[in-house]
């Protein structure tokens, strides 16, 4: 089965649809089948995006990208610092 990538807005829309279907009396398996996702994926989405709005999810994604960029910058600077310390000690 081909993996699909859903945007955060699509995930939130599907979670809202799932809530509506479940409140009308459908079971979890039927809802997951209707949304074309596995139960595991549904639970993961609900844990990650449950209660969020589309704007919140977009902001979260932007923060994750910024965090990844900052972590890379810190790693690069740490490596540069270690190289300079070794050069000062004469271990090169």
C-alpha positions as CSV (number, residue, x, y, z in Angstrom):
1,X,0.0,0.0,0.0
2,X,1.3,3.4,-1.0
3,X,2.0,5.8,1.9
4,X,0.2,9.1,1.8
5,X,1.4,12.3,3.4
6,X,-1.3,14.4,4.8
7,X,-0.8,18.1,5.6
8,X,-1.7,19.2,9.1
9,X,-4.8,21.0,7.8
10,X,-6.0,17.7,6.2
11,X,-5.3,15.8,9.4
12,X,-7.3,18.3,11.5
13,X,-10.2,18.1,9.0
14,X,-10.2,14.3,9.1
15,X,-10.1,14.3,12.9
16,X,-13.2,16.6,12.9
17,X,-15.0,14.3,10.5
18,X,-14.1,11.4,12.7
19,X,-15.5,13.1,15.7
20,X,-18.7,13.8,13.9
21,X,-19.0,10.2,12.7
22,X,-18.3,8.8,16.1
23,X,-20.8,11.0,17.7
24,X,-23.4,9.7,15.3
25,X,-22.8,6.2,16.6
26,X,-20.2,4.7,14.2
27,X,-17.4,2.6,15.6
28,X,-13.8,3.4,15.5
29,X,-13.0,0.7,12.9
30,X,-15.7,2.0,10.6
31,X,-14.6,5.6,11.0
32,X,-10.9,4.7,10.2
33,X,-12.0,2.7,7.2
34,X,-14.1,5.7,6.0
35,X,-11.1,8.1,6.4
36,X,-8.7,5.5,4.8
37,X,-6.3,5.5,7.7
38,X,-5.3,2.8,10.2
39,X,-6.4,2.9,13.8
40,X,-2.8,3.4,14.8
41,X,-2.5,6.4,12.6
42,X,-5.8,7.8,13.9
43,X,-4.6,7.5,17.5
44,X,-1.3,9.1,16.7
45,X,-3.0,12.0,14.9
46,X,-5.4,12.4,17.8
47,X,-2.6,12.5,20.3
48,X,-0.6,15.0,18.3
49,X,-3.3,17.2,16.8
50,X,-6.3,16.6,19.1
51,X,-8.1,19.9,19.9
52,X,-5.9,22.0,17.6
53,X,-7.2,24.4,14.9
54,X,-5.6,24.7,11.5
55,X,-3.8,27.8,12.5
56,X,-2.3,26.2,15.6
57,X,-1.1,23.2,13.5
58,X,0.6,25.6,11.0
59,X,2.3,27.5,13.8
60,X,3.5,24.2,15.4
61,X,5.0,23.1,12.0
62,X,6.8,26.5,11.7
63,X,8.2,26.1,15.2
64,X,9.4,22.6,14.5
65,X,11.2,23.8,11.4
66,X,12.8,26.7,13.3
67,X,13.8,24.4,16.1
68,X,15.5,22.0,13.7
69,X,17.4,24.9,12.1
70,X,18.5,26.2,15.5
71,X,19.7,22.7,16.6
72,X,21.7,22.4,13.4
73,X,23.3,25.8,14.1
74,X,24.2,24.8,17.7
75,X,25.7,21.5,16.5
76,X,27.8,23.4,13.9
77,X,29.1,25.9,16.4
78,X,29.9,23.2,18.9
79,X,31.9,21.4,16.3
80,X,33.8,24.6,15.4
81,X,34.5,25.2,19.1
82,X,35.9,21.7,19.6
83,X,38.1,22.0,16.5
84,X,39.5,25.4,17.8
85,X,40.1,23.9,21.3
86,X,42.1,21.0,19.7
87,X,44.1,23.4,17.6
88,X,45.0,25.5,20.6
89,X,46.2,22.4,22.5
90,X,48.3,21.4,19.6
91,X,46.6,18.1,18.9
92,X,46.3,18.6,15.2
